[in-house]
Amino acid sequence: MEENFVEHRQYERFKIRLEAKLINLKDKKESSGYTVDLSANGIGLVSNQNFPPDTSLEVRLNNPHNQKSIYMRGRLIWSKPLDESNYRLGIELEDVDLVGLAQVLELI
């Protein structure tokens, strides 16, 4: 039996690859990775570290045009392993910095 999956997203996602640093706000552990896609309320990433669901994270995106970081906070909604050392993460953004988000979208 095949189920049809209908995606109900409030905001459009944009494909963009930027270097990212993730910081677990509870234990301050850092990991590195890169973005896959971004919207006004979520970000898809690949990371070298997995996190438990509901982990609060700070995401620092590197703006390659001016070398300034763009900071975002969110919580991990889902994760899945890609291979032995990388994980695909879905993060719901909280306290979205609209100016920072606009800067990122200008890179597309």
N, C-alpha and C positions, 0 to 999 in steps of 0.2 A: 504494500500500500504506500503510495507516494503522497507526501504532504506538501502542499504549496506554502512556501514561506513568503509572507508579505512583510516588507520592512516599513515600519511607521516611524520615520525620523522627522523631527520637527525642523531641523536645519540641514542644509545641504552640506555634504562632505566634500572636501577638496583634497586631492592627492598631492602630497608634498613630502619631500625627504629632507629633513634637517637633523643635524646632530642634536642629541638630547642627553641630559643628565637627569636621573630620577633620584629623589631623596625620600626615604621612608621617614615620615614625620615623627613616628614613634621612637625608633631606635637610631635615627640619623644615618643609617647605612645608605651608601650611594651605589648606583649602577649606571652604566652607560648604554646608549642605544641610539635609535633614530626613529623619526616619525614615518608613518605610512600614510595617514590621512588625518584631517583636522576639520572640526566644525565649531560652531559657536558654543556648543555644550559638551563636546567630547573630542578625544584624541586617540588615535590608534598608533601603537608603537611596537617596535621590536626591541627587546632588552636582553642583556646577558644575565639577568637575574629574575627569578619568579617571585611574586609576592602573594600573600594570602588575600582572598576576596575581602573587600571593604577596607583595605589598607589605604590610609591617607598619604598622599604623595605630593611632593612639590616637583614640578617638571620645569626644567630650564632648557629652553630652546636656543640654539646658537643662530643668530642672524648673520649670515655670511657676508652681507653687504657692509655692515658697520661693526661687526665683532662684538656687539652688545647682546646680552642675554635677555630673553623674554621669559618672565616667570608666570607660571600658572599653578594652581592647586586643584586637586581632584581626588577621587577615590577610585580604586580599582574595582571594576564591575566584573570582568572576566579575564581569564588568561588560558593559554594553551601552549604546549611545547611545540616548537618548530623543528628542533633537532636536539642534540645532546647539550648544547650550550646557549640556545636562544629561545625566547618566549615571545609570543604575540600577546599584547596586552590591550585591553579596552578600558579607557579611563573616562569617567564622567567628570567634567570640569565643574568646579565650584568657584565662586568669586571670580568670574571671568573678567580679565583685564581687557576691555574692549579696545583700548588704544594699542596694547600689545598684540591682540588678535588681528587688528587691522594691519599692523606692521608685517605680521606673518603672511597675511593674505596678499599683500602687495608683492611678495616674492614669487607668487604663482604666475 
